[in-house]
Amino acid sequence: MLLLALDTATPAVTVALHDGTSVIASSSQVDARRHGELLLPAVDRVLAEAGLTLDAVTGIVVGVGPGPYTGLRVGIMTADTFGLVLGVPVHGLCTLDGLAYAADGTGVEGPFVVATDARRKEVYWALYDDPRTRASEPAVDRPADIAGTVAGLPAVGAGALLYPDTFPDARAPEHVSAGALASLAAEKLAAGEELEAPRPLYLRRPDAQVPKNYKVVTPK
């Protein structure tokens, strides 16, 4: 097994290689505006670090969000393209699950919350019983609206750090890592679990929309 994992659902552009036992190479850069520019060089970098070529990969793992339209599109389309060219399966994983999995060993056991920045003064979030077990569906809300639901729970992720009034016990990790996604996927595949399809989890409509009342400029 050689899994190539990547995620662009958050400001982190993160890539990793996993040989079925452990992460053998990884790269992460935080830049919310350069996903398309940074992703492919990061793939080249981890392959070079591992001394491997792309055709050695036996499966692709991609974070499916929740996240913004532009960021998710970069990662998922890249993963789908690699899968098509290489003829290997493409597996989707919830980005929040990757963050929860990375919290294992950091003192966070459960129950706890994962929250990422959804902009517009909102967070993408979900509840977890432990680092491997999600207890609620991913959602997008204003922090104040979920304060009662998450009260008293530790929280991980950049969204939690942004809103200390709602998440007073915010902890690392801040951003998802492809290494955690790859490790979680390898664990699930080894156990015979079926992973998600690589389809984006947007949770809300894109910002760009066709105006309802626009002026017709074509000849009648």
Long-range contacts (C-beta under 8 A, 24 or more apart in sequence): 1-58, 1-59, 1-186, 1-189, 2-52, 2-56, 2-57, 2-58, 2-59, 3-57, 3-58, 3-59, 3-60, 3-61, 3-182, 3-185, 3-186, 4-43, 4-46, 4-54, 4-57, 4-59, 4-60, 4-61, 4-82, 4-182, 5-60, 5-61, 5-62, 5-178, 5-179, 5-181, 5-182, 5-185, 6-39, 6-42, 6-43, 6-60, 6-61, 6-62, 6-63, 6-75, 6-78, 6-79, 6-178, 7-62, 7-63, 7-75, 7-95, 7-98, 7-176, 7-177, 7-178, 7-181, 8-35, 8-39, 8-63, 8-67, 8-71, 8-72, 8-74, 8-75, 9-63, 9-64, 9-65, 9-66, 9-67, 9-68, 9-71, 9-72, 9-75, 9-95, 9-116, 9-176, 10-67, 10-71, 10-95, 10-116, 10-117, 10-158, 10-175, 10-176, 11-117, 11-158, 11-175, 12-175, 12-176, 12-177, 13-38, 13-39, 13-42, 14-42, 14-175, 14-176, 14-177, 14-178, 14-179, 15-39, 15-42, 15-43, 15-45, 15-46, 15-178, 16-46, 16-177, 16-178, 16-179, 16-181, 16-182, 17-46, 17-47, 17-50, 17-52, 17-57, 17-182, 18-61, 18-179, 18-182, 18-183, 18-185, 18-186, 20-186, 20-190, 21-186, 22-183, 23-179, 23-182, 23-183, 24-50, 25-49, 25-50, 26-177, 26-178, 26-179, 27-178, 28-175, 28-177, 28-178, 30-175, 32-71, 35-70, 35-71, 35-74, 35-75, 36-74, 39-74, 39-75, 39-78, 40-78, 43-78, 54-82, 54-86, 55-86, 57-82, 57-86, 57-88, 58-88, 59-88, 59-89, 59-90, 59-91, 59-185, 59-189, 60-86, 60-88, 60-89, 60-90, 60-91, 60-198, 61-90, 61-91, 61-92, 61-93, 61-178, 61-181, 61-182, 61-185, 61-195, 62-90, 62-91, 62-92, 62-93, 62-198, 63-92, 63-93, 63-94, 63-95, 63-98, 63-176, 63-178, 63-181, 64-92, 64-93, 64-94, 64-95, 64-196, 64-198, 64-199, 64-200, 64-201, 65-94, 65-95, 65-124, 65-138, 65-200, 65-201, 65-202, 65-203, 66-94, 66-95, 66-96, 66-116, 66-118, 66-124, 66-138, 66-140, 66-201, 66-202, 66-203, 67-95, 67-116, 67-124, 67-200, 67-201, 67-202, 68-118, 68-119, 68-202, 69-200, 69-202, 69-206, 69-207, 72-200, 72-201, 72-202, 73-200, 76-198, 76-199, 76-200, 79-198, 80-198, 83-198, 90-198, 91-185, 91-189, 91-195, 91-196, 91-198, 92-195, 92-196, 92-197, 92-198, 92-199, 93-181, 93-184, 93-185, 93-195, 93-196, 94-126, 94-134, 94-138, 94-196, 94-201, 95-176, 95-181, 95-201, 96-124, 96-125, 96-126, 96-134, 96-138, 96-157, 97-134, 97-184, 98-176, 98-177, 98-178, 98-180, 98-181, 98-184, 99-156, 99-157, 99-173, 99-175, 99-176, 99-180, 100-126, 100-128, 100-131, 100-132, 100-134, 100-156, 101-131, 101-132, 101-180, 101-181, 101-183, 101-184, 102-131, 102-156, 102-173, 102-176, 102-177, 102-179, 102-180, 103-131, 103-156, 103-171, 103-172, 103-173, 104-131, 104-132, 106-156, 106-171, 106-172, 106-173, 107-171, 108-154, 108-156, 108-171, 111-135, 111-153, 112-153, 112-154, 112-155, 112-156, 113-150, 113-153, 113-154, 113-155, 113-156, 113-160, 113-167, 114-155, 114-156, 114-157, 114-160, 115-143, 115-155, 115-156, 115-157, 115-158, 115-159, 115-160, 115-163, 115-167, 116-157, 116-158, 116-159, 116-176, 117-158, 117-159, 117-162, 118-159, 118-203, 123-159, 123-160, 123-162, 123-163, 124-159, 124-203, 125-150, 125-157, 125-159, 127-153, 132-184, 132-187, 138-201, 138-203, 139-203, 140-203, 140-204, 143-167
